[in-house]
Amino acid sequence: MAKVEEKGSADGRDDYTEDGSVDLKGRPVLRSNTGRWKACSFIVGYEVFERMAYYGIASNLVLYLTNKLHEGTVKSSNNVNNWVGTVWMTPILGAYIADAHLGRYRTFIIASAIYLTGMSLLTLAVSLPALRPPSCGHRIKEENCNKRASALQEGIFYCALYIIAVGTGGTKPNISTMGADQFDDFEPKERVQKLSFFNWWMFSIFFGTLFSNTFLIYIQDNVGWSLGYGLPTVGLLVSVLVFLVGTPFYRHKLPMGSPFTTIFQVLVAAVRKWNVAVPSDPKELHELSLEEYSKSRKFRIDYTPSLRFLDKAAVKTGSNSPWMLCPVTQIEETKQMAKMIPILMATFIPSMFLANVGTLFVKQGTTLDRSMGPHFKIPPACLTAFVTIFMLISIAIYDRFFVPAVRRYTKNPRGITLLQRMGIGLVLHIIIMIIACFAERKRLSVAKEHHRFGGNDTLPLSIFILLPQFALMGVADSFVEVAKLEFFYDQAPDGMKSLGTSYFTSSIGIGHFLGSFVLTTVSDMTKRHGHRGWILDNLNISHLDYYYAFLAALGFLNFLFFLVVAHLFVYNPDVTESERDLRESMETPSKGEALKTGS
């Protein structure tokens, strides 16, 4: 990569950031003392431990619900999907609080305290005799135990889970956004560093996940749930302490008001003036002066011709009420958030596929031979570690080899566009469902061949037949999930970055809710007219292969929809211009060095 010179005078007097960053007291910050990878190292360190804590609970939750709370296949899968869906939907509220009132740092700190409270309560719920489900003793298998948890015990367990969901609502949309805020887009060198941030951000996530999907799951299955949930709680505490240590180095963005109020004002004003003609000259529309934006530390956005109906909100009709007259910049902010919605909708199905990893894929593993040598059995949920491993490998290869190689031909600083990267991942998701279908057909054929039709029967087939679908899911995530996070952050206006990030989290949340709905619907519909059904508590007589084939077909239709909306999508002019400037700043030093070499 060509070297990019850093701005700033030799004496450091001009070394303040130019993107409106401030310290916790609202004062401008020096570039040399704050931000960049120095600050991000603490944020990334937090994410490693936090993801270890979260996935220490989420990865094996379906088996706790099955073995300890004795829930069936559909019920346990739906309860996991509903909880995970809530975890990824609450960030919308967290983004609102951060952008409108408290700022990202303070919102994050308060939410972390709630998160830690939920984790502590969950650990107590599986540890204290009065709160944990009763046991039948070591001689009776858990699946044959007829003792059930009381309503109070179940209530406390689920209460703890949803307290965690509330806590993550304040941490998830703000921590990644705060990390990206550590790079000044007006500084070419920092802009180059920011291109790699989201790749390494996801790398840190899955590094923590790898630990939870191997060591913690083994502890939960073979030592006990008390220690298995206690360690993630300690991990979360460590993560918050790591984040707090980095406080002096962070750059902050001031809250710019409620993004929802901004959007609703535009929508209301446009509807109220639905019969008003929009002038042909955009200069006749209402807009504030550059001085007013400078005072409020906001950036003015130039007019664009898309979604012209919203332009009615800027037509001057006499009333200056913010619910009747909005400046062009406010309308453009609304346009930028609105035009991402079709792309957001195209990500729901891939997120639904992702939900299967922690539910049906793991349940399949419980029916297979898990032996690795004469004395060791791999816990079924440990296969999720291969999602992590292959994602880590894929992200490293993508960032270090693929991007530099492709950049030479495309001249795009990212190698390929974010939507192209997302599209590759969608194709991989379809392939995963096809592979899962064939693997399940093989599993069912072995069950039939050996007459293993009991619900607790173990088939003479290695659990590693499921490895391809887990591994390829990791590769797909390195395309889809990283591209989603970066896309929704990049294309969101400056005052709505947390809301843009919540688009990413809500796509996962809605995908899990959708997965719960589809699973229940397919299970119920296939049982009609006396049929056995595709999805039963006994997987050895179920037909998950049909279900996976159905998901593959659904994924193909979704991919066609994505192609249409991606083709119609127009990137923000300021982002396109920023990439062009970045490309020029990367190329100019190289040309200068070449001239120097040739002289």
KAURSUL-V111797 format. One record per residue. N is the residue number from 1. SS is DSSP state (hx for helix, st for strand, lp for the rest). PHI is phi in whole degrees, 0 to 359 (* if undefined). BURIAL is + if it has 9 or more other C-alpha atoms within 8 Angstrom, else -. Layout:
N/SS/PHI/BURIAL
N/SS/PHI/BURIAL
This chain:
1/lp/*/-
2/lp/292/-
3/lp/288/-
4/lp/242/+
5/lp/289/-
6/lp/265/-
7/lp/291/-
8/lp/117/-
9/lp/282/-
10/lp/295/-
11/lp/275/-
12/lp/83/-
13/lp/292/-
14/lp/257/-
15/lp/270/+
16/st/280/+
17/lp/295/+
18/lp/248/-
19/lp/259/-
20/lp/86/-
21/lp/293/+
22/st/223/+
23/lp/271/+
24/lp/296/-
25/lp/265/-
26/lp/85/-
27/lp/265/-
28/st/303/+
29/lp/244/+
30/st/281/+
31/lp/295/+
32/lp/290/-
33/lp/260/-
34/lp/224/+
35/lp/66/+
36/hx/59/+
37/hx/291/-
38/hx/299/+
39/hx/285/+
40/hx/296/+
41/hx/299/-
42/hx/287/+
43/hx/293/+
44/hx/294/+
45/hx/299/+
46/hx/302/+
47/hx/296/+
48/hx/301/+
49/hx/288/+
50/hx/293/+
51/hx/293/+
52/hx/299/+
53/hx/292/+
54/hx/296/+
55/hx/286/+
56/hx/297/+
57/hx/268/+
58/hx/289/+
59/lp/296/+
60/lp/249/+
61/hx/298/+
62/hx/299/+
63/hx/283/+
64/hx/295/+
65/hx/295/+
66/hx/285/+
67/hx/276/+
68/lp/263/+
69/lp/260/+
70/lp/56/+
71/lp/267/+
72/lp/285/-
73/hx/302/+
74/hx/290/+
75/hx/295/-
76/hx/294/+
77/hx/297/+
78/hx/293/+
79/hx/295/-
80/hx/295/+
81/hx/298/+
82/hx/293/+
83/hx/291/+
84/hx/298/+
85/hx/300/+
86/hx/295/+
87/hx/305/+
88/hx/269/+
89/hx/266/+
90/lp/300/+
91/hx/303/+
92/hx/298/+
93/hx/293/+
94/hx/298/+
95/hx/293/+
96/hx/298/+
97/hx/298/+
98/hx/292/+
99/hx/288/+
100/hx/263/+
101/hx/230/+
102/hx/265/+
103/hx/84/+
104/hx/291/+
105/hx/296/+
106/hx/292/+
107/hx/299/+
108/hx/297/+
109/hx/297/+
110/hx/297/+
111/hx/296/+
112/hx/296/+
113/hx/296/+
114/hx/295/+
115/hx/302/+
116/hx/295/+
117/hx/298/+
118/hx/298/+
119/hx/296/+
120/hx/295/+
121/hx/296/+
122/hx/296/+
123/hx/298/+
124/hx/294/+
125/hx/294/+
126/lp/257/+
127/lp/248/+
128/lp/287/-
129/lp/306/-
130/lp/287/-
131/lp/253/+
132/lp/272/+
133/lp/299/+
134/lp/292/-
135/lp/250/-
136/lp/264/+
137/lp/98/-
138/lp/287/-
139/lp/281/-
140/lp/250/-
141/lp/295/-
142/hx/301/+
143/hx/291/-
144/hx/261/-
145/lp/284/+
146/lp/260/-
147/lp/277/-
148/lp/242/-
149/lp/293/+
150/lp/285/-
151/hx/298/-
152/hx/295/-
153/hx/297/+
154/hx/295/+
155/hx/298/-
156/hx/294/+
157/hx/298/+
158/hx/289/-
159/hx/298/-
160/hx/298/+
161/hx/299/+
162/hx/279/+
163/hx/294/+
164/hx/301/+
165/hx/299/+
166/hx/295/+
167/hx/298/+
168/hx/294/+
169/hx/299/+
170/hx/267/+
171/hx/269/+
172/hx/298/+
173/hx/285/+
174/hx/259/+
175/hx/288/+
176/hx/289/+
177/hx/295/+
178/hx/296/+
179/hx/297/+
180/hx/294/+
181/lp/293/+
182/lp/284/+
183/lp/245/+
184/lp/275/+
185/lp/294/-
186/lp/274/-
187/lp/251/+
188/hx/306/+
189/hx/296/+
190/hx/290/+
191/hx/294/+
192/hx/295/+
193/hx/297/+
194/hx/294/+
195/hx/300/+
196/hx/268/+
197/hx/301/+
198/hx/292/+
199/hx/297/+
200/hx/284/+
201/hx/297/+
202/hx/294/+
203/hx/300/+
204/hx/295/+
205/hx/302/+
206/hx/277/+
207/hx/291/+
208/hx/294/+
209/hx/296/+
210/hx/301/+
211/hx/297/+
212/hx/291/+
213/hx/281/+
214/hx/242/+
215/hx/296/-
216/hx/293/+
217/hx/295/+
218/hx/297/+
219/hx/299/+
220/hx/296/+
221/hx/281/+
222/hx/243/-
223/lp/251/+
224/lp/158/+
225/hx/283/+
226/hx/298/+
227/hx/290/+
228/hx/296/+
229/hx/262/+
230/hx/292/+
231/hx/297/+
232/hx/300/+
233/hx/295/+
234/hx/296/-
235/hx/299/+
236/hx/294/+
237/hx/300/+
238/hx/298/+
239/hx/298/+
240/hx/294/+
241/hx/297/-
242/hx/299/+
243/hx/298/+
244/hx/295/-
245/hx/299/-
246/lp/277/+
247/hx/308/-
248/hx/298/-
249/hx/261/+
250/lp/281/+
251/lp/260/+
252/st/234/+
253/lp/249/+
254/lp/292/-
255/lp/300/+
256/lp/248/-
257/lp/94/+
258/lp/294/+
259/hx/295/+
260/hx/291/-
261/hx/297/-
262/hx/304/+
263/hx/291/+
264/hx/293/-
265/hx/299/+
266/hx/295/+
267/hx/296/+
268/hx/295/+
269/hx/297/+
270/hx/293/+
271/hx/292/-
272/hx/294/-
273/lp/247/+
274/lp/299/-
275/lp/262/-
276/lp/271/-
277/lp/282/-
278/lp/272/-
279/lp/298/-
280/lp/291/-
281/lp/264/-
282/hx/301/-
283/hx/293/-
284/hx/280/-
285/lp/282/+
286/lp/290/+
287/lp/209/+
288/lp/277/-
289/lp/282/-
290/hx/299/-
291/hx/296/-
292/hx/295/-
293/hx/292/+
294/hx/297/+
295/hx/296/-
296/lp/270/-
297/lp/56/-
298/lp/246/+
299/lp/252/-
300/lp/282/-
301/lp/249/-
302/lp/289/-
303/lp/295/-
304/lp/232/-
305/lp/278/-
306/lp/285/-
307/lp/46/-
308/hx/298/-
309/hx/302/-
310/hx/292/+
311/hx/297/+
312/hx/301/+
313/hx/295/+
314/hx/259/+
315/lp/283/+
316/lp/281/-
317/lp/235/-
318/lp/115/-
319/lp/276/-
320/lp/256/-
321/lp/298/-
322/lp/297/-
323/lp/265/+
324/lp/234/+
325/lp/219/+
326/lp/238/+
327/lp/289/+
328/hx/302/+
329/hx/301/+
330/hx/297/+
331/hx/293/+
332/hx/294/+
333/hx/299/+
334/hx/296/+
335/hx/300/+
336/hx/297/+
337/hx/286/+
338/hx/290/-
339/lp/287/+
340/lp/277/+
341/hx/299/-
342/hx/301/-
343/hx/295/+
344/hx/303/+
345/hx/297/-
346/hx/288/+
347/lp/265/+
348/hx/294/+
349/hx/296/+
350/hx/302/+
351/hx/292/+
352/hx/294/+
353/hx/298/+
354/hx/299/+
355/hx/297/+
356/lp/293/+
357/lp/300/+
358/lp/270/+
359/lp/236/+
360/hx/293/+
361/hx/299/+
362/hx/291/+
363/hx/298/+
364/hx/300/+
365/hx/298/+
366/lp/291/-
367/lp/266/+
368/lp/254/+
369/st/288/+
370/lp/257/+
371/st/288/+
372/lp/232/-
373/lp/88/-
374/lp/284/-
375/lp/236/-
376/lp/230/-
377/st/240/-
378/lp/283/+
379/lp/298/+
380/hx/304/+
381/hx/290/+
382/hx/294/+
383/hx/297/+
384/hx/296/+
385/hx/298/+
386/hx/288/+
387/hx/299/+
388/hx/295/+
389/hx/301/+
390/hx/287/+
391/hx/288/+
392/hx/301/+
393/hx/296/-
394/hx/295/+
395/hx/295/+
396/hx/297/+
397/hx/295/+
398/hx/298/+
399/hx/286/+
400/hx/268/-
401/hx/238/+
402/hx/295/+
403/hx/299/+
404/hx/299/+
405/hx/290/+
406/hx/286/+
407/hx/303/+
408/hx/298/-
409/hx/263/-
410/hx/273/-
411/lp/62/-
412/lp/265/+
413/lp/305/+
414/lp/271/+
415/lp/90/+
416/lp/233/+
417/lp/289/-
418/hx/296/+
419/hx/288/+
420/hx/295/-
421/hx/298/+
422/hx/297/+
423/hx/299/+
424/hx/300/+
425/hx/297/+
426/hx/296/+
427/hx/297/+
428/hx/297/+
429/hx/297/+
430/hx/296/+
431/hx/299/+
432/hx/299/+
433/hx/294/+
434/hx/293/+
435/hx/297/+
436/hx/298/+
437/hx/297/+
438/hx/292/+
439/hx/296/+
440/hx/291/+
441/hx/298/+
442/hx/296/-
443/hx/298/+
444/hx/292/+
445/hx/293/-
446/hx/292/+
447/hx/299/+
448/hx/290/+
449/hx/296/-
450/lp/257/-
451/lp/53/-
452/lp/258/+
453/lp/251/+
454/lp/285/-
455/lp/295/-
456/lp/254/-
457/lp/288/-
458/lp/260/+
459/lp/274/+
460/lp/283/-
461/lp/217/+
462/st/297/+
463/hx/298/+
464/hx/286/-
465/hx/293/-
466/hx/274/+
467/hx/303/+
468/hx/303/-
469/hx/289/+
470/hx/291/+
471/hx/296/+
472/hx/292/+
473/hx/297/+
474/hx/295/+
475/hx/295/+
476/hx/298/+
477/hx/296/+
478/hx/295/+
479/hx/267/+
480/hx/289/+
481/hx/292/+
482/hx/295/+
483/hx/296/+
484/hx/300/+
485/hx/299/+
486/hx/290/+
487/hx/297/+
488/hx/291/+
489/hx/287/+
490/hx/298/+
491/lp/275/+
492/lp/279/+
493/lp/294/+
494/hx/304/-
495/hx/281/+
496/hx/229/+
497/hx/297/+
498/hx/294/+
499/hx/294/+
500/hx/299/+
501/hx/295/+
502/hx/290/+
503/hx/300/+
504/hx/299/+
505/hx/292/+
506/hx/291/+
507/hx/297/+
508/hx/289/+
509/hx/298/+
510/hx/295/+
511/hx/301/+
512/hx/289/+
513/hx/298/+
514/hx/297/+
515/hx/298/+
516/hx/296/+
517/hx/295/-
518/hx/295/-
519/hx/299/+
520/hx/296/+
521/hx/297/-
522/hx/296/+
523/hx/299/+
524/hx/288/+
525/hx/292/-
526/lp/282/+
527/lp/266/+
528/hx/290/-
529/hx/59/-
530/hx/80/-
531/lp/285/-
532/lp/289/-
533/lp/102/+
534/lp/276/+
535/lp/234/+
536/lp/240/+
537/lp/296/-
538/lp/269/+
539/hx/290/+
540/hx/287/+
541/hx/239/-
542/lp/273/+
543/lp/225/+
544/hx/296/+
545/hx/296/+
546/hx/296/+
547/hx/297/+
548/hx/294/+
549/hx/296/+
550/hx/299/-
551/hx/294/+
552/hx/297/+
553/hx/296/+
554/hx/297/+
555/hx/296/+
556/hx/294/+
557/hx/297/-
558/hx/295/+
559/hx/296/+
560/hx/297/-
561/hx/299/+
562/hx/299/+
563/hx/301/+
564/hx/292/-
565/hx/290/+
566/hx/291/+
567/hx/295/-
568/hx/277/-
569/lp/288/-
570/lp/243/-
571/lp/295/-
572/lp/300/-
573/hx/303/-
574/hx/292/-
575/hx/289/+
576/hx/298/+
577/hx/294/-
578/hx/297/-
579/hx/294/+
580/hx/295/-
581/hx/297/-
582/hx/296/+
583/hx/299/+
584/hx/294/-
585/hx/291/+
586/hx/283/+
587/hx/277/+
588/hx/300/-
589/hx/300/+
590/hx/297/+
591/hx/294/-
592/hx/297/-
593/hx/294/-
594/hx/295/-
595/hx/295/-
596/hx/295/-
597/hx/293/-
598/hx/284/-
599/lp/281/-
